[in-house]
Amino acid sequence: MKEPQFQVEGTLDFLRQDGTPFLRIAIELAESKEEQMTGLMGRRSLPSKGGMLFVYDREIEQSFWMKSTPLPLDIIFIAADSSIVNIARRTTPLSEETITSSRPAQFVLELRAGFVDSHGIDESTRIQWKRSEAG
C-alpha cells in the first residue's frame, strides 16, 4: 500500500506568552471522522516543519493511540482558547497504549518526535492556525 503524501492545508504559528509568533509550520487537517480515525497511520515520514491538526467541534477529553503508526510523534493537546493543555513527547511507534489529554481539548497536533523540545514549546506556548485559501 502506498504511503499517503503530506497535504498542506493550512499553517500554524506557535506564539510566546506575549502573543509574538516564533515558529510557523505547514499543517494537514483531520476534520472528518474518517480523517481523524486514520490520522498518521501508515506514514513513515512527516516534514520537519509539518504536522497534522485534528479539529473537533468542541472541547472533549481526547484519547489517541499509536496503533499502525510507525513514526514516533510528539502530540500536543490544545484547548479552544489556543492554550496547550498537555504534551505527550516521543510517543512509542505502533503502541496500543492510550495517550490522553489531561483535560478537555478541541484540537490535537501531531508532529515528528523531538519537535517540541527542539523548538522550546511547552504549556506556556499558544497556537494560532489558519486554513489555506482554496485554489
C-alpha positions as CSV (number, residue, x, y, z in Angstrom):
1,M,0.0,0.0,0.0
2,K,1.3,3.4,-1.0
3,E,2.1,5.8,1.9
4,P,-0.2,8.9,1.9
5,Q,1.7,12.1,0.9
6,F,1.6,15.1,3.2
7,Q,-1.0,17.6,2.0
8,V,-0.5,21.3,3.0
9,E,-4.0,22.5,4.0
10,G,-3.0,25.4,6.3
11,T,-0.4,27.0,8.5
12,L,0.0,27.0,12.3
13,D,2.0,29.5,14.3
14,F,3.5,28.9,17.7
15,L,3.2,32.0,19.9
16,R,5.1,33.2,23.0
17,Q,3.2,34.2,26.1
18,D,3.1,37.8,24.9
19,G,1.5,36.7,21.6
20,T,4.6,37.0,19.4
21,P,4.9,34.3,16.8
22,F,8.2,32.4,16.9
23,L,7.7,29.5,14.5
24,R,5.3,28.6,11.6
25,I,4.7,25.1,10.3
26,A,2.6,23.7,7.5
27,I,-0.4,21.6,8.6
28,E,-2.6,18.9,7.2
29,L,-6.1,18.9,8.7
30,A,-8.0,16.0,10.1
31,E,-11.6,17.2,10.3
32,S,-13.9,14.4,9.2
33,K,-14.5,11.3,11.4
34,E,-12.6,9.2,8.8
35,E,-9.6,11.5,8.7
36,Q,-9.5,11.6,12.5
37,M,-9.7,7.8,12.8
38,T,-6.9,7.4,10.2
39,G,-4.6,10.3,11.3
40,L,-1.0,9.5,10.5
41,M,-1.5,5.7,10.4
42,G,0.9,4.1,8.0
43,R,3.1,7.1,7.5
44,R,6.8,6.7,7.8
45,S,7.7,10.4,7.4
46,L,6.4,13.9,8.1
47,P,8.0,17.2,7.1
48,S,10.4,18.7,9.7
49,K,8.1,21.7,9.8
50,G,4.9,19.9,9.2
51,G,2.2,18.4,11.4
52,M,-1.4,17.1,11.4
53,L,-4.0,19.2,13.2
54,F,-7.1,17.4,14.4
55,V,-10.1,19.8,14.6
56,Y,-13.1,18.9,16.7
57,D,-16.4,20.7,17.1
58,R,-15.9,21.3,20.8
59,E,-13.6,20.6,23.7
60,I,-13.7,16.9,24.8
61,E,-11.4,14.5,26.6
62,Q,-9.1,13.3,23.9
63,S,-7.8,9.8,23.6
64,F,-5.2,8.7,21.0
65,W,-3.0,5.7,20.3
66,M,-0.1,4.9,18.0
67,K,-1.5,1.6,16.6
68,S,-0.4,1.3,12.9
69,T,1.7,4.5,13.2
70,P,5.3,3.6,12.6
71,L,6.5,7.2,13.1
72,P,7.3,8.4,16.7
73,L,5.4,11.6,17.4
74,D,5.0,14.5,19.8
75,I,1.3,15.0,20.4
76,I,0.0,18.4,21.7
77,F,-3.5,18.7,23.1
78,I,-4.9,22.2,22.7
79,A,-7.9,24.0,24.3
80,A,-10.5,26.0,22.4
81,D,-8.7,29.2,23.6
82,S,-5.5,28.0,21.8
83,S,-3.6,27.3,25.0
84,I,-1.7,24.0,25.4
85,V,-3.5,21.5,27.7
86,N,-0.6,19.0,27.8
87,I,2.1,17.4,25.6
88,A,2.9,13.7,25.0
89,R,6.5,13.7,24.0
90,R,8.2,11.0,21.8
91,T,5.3,8.5,21.7
92,T,6.1,4.9,21.0
93,P,5.5,3.8,17.4
94,L,2.8,1.1,16.9
95,S,1.9,1.1,20.6
96,E,-1.7,0.5,21.7
97,E,-1.2,2.4,24.9
98,T,-3.8,5.2,25.3
99,I,-2.5,8.8,25.2
100,T,-5.0,11.2,26.7
101,S,-5.5,14.9,27.3
102,S,-5.2,16.0,30.9
103,R,-8.4,18.0,30.5
104,P,-10.8,18.6,27.5
105,A,-9.2,19.8,24.3
106,Q,-10.7,20.9,21.0
107,F,-7.5,20.5,18.9
108,V,-4.7,17.9,18.8
109,L,-1.5,18.5,16.9
110,E,0.8,15.6,15.8
111,L,4.4,16.4,15.0
112,R,7.7,14.5,14.5
113,A,9.1,13.2,17.8
114,G,11.6,15.7,19.3
115,F,9.9,18.7,17.6
116,V,8.5,20.1,20.9
117,D,11.8,20.0,22.8
118,S,14.0,21.2,19.9
119,H,11.8,24.3,19.4
120,G,11.2,25.1,23.1
121,I,7.5,24.5,23.0
122,D,5.8,24.0,26.4
123,E,2.5,24.5,28.2
124,S,3.0,28.3,28.1
125,T,3.1,28.3,24.3
126,R,-0.1,29.2,22.4
127,I,-1.1,28.4,18.9
128,Q,-2.9,30.1,16.0
129,W,-3.8,28.4,12.8
130,K,-5.5,29.1,9.5
131,R,-6.7,27.1,6.6
132,S,-5.1,27.7,3.2
133,E,-7.0,29.7,0.7
134,A,-8.8,27.4,-1.8
135,G,-7.5,27.1,-5.3
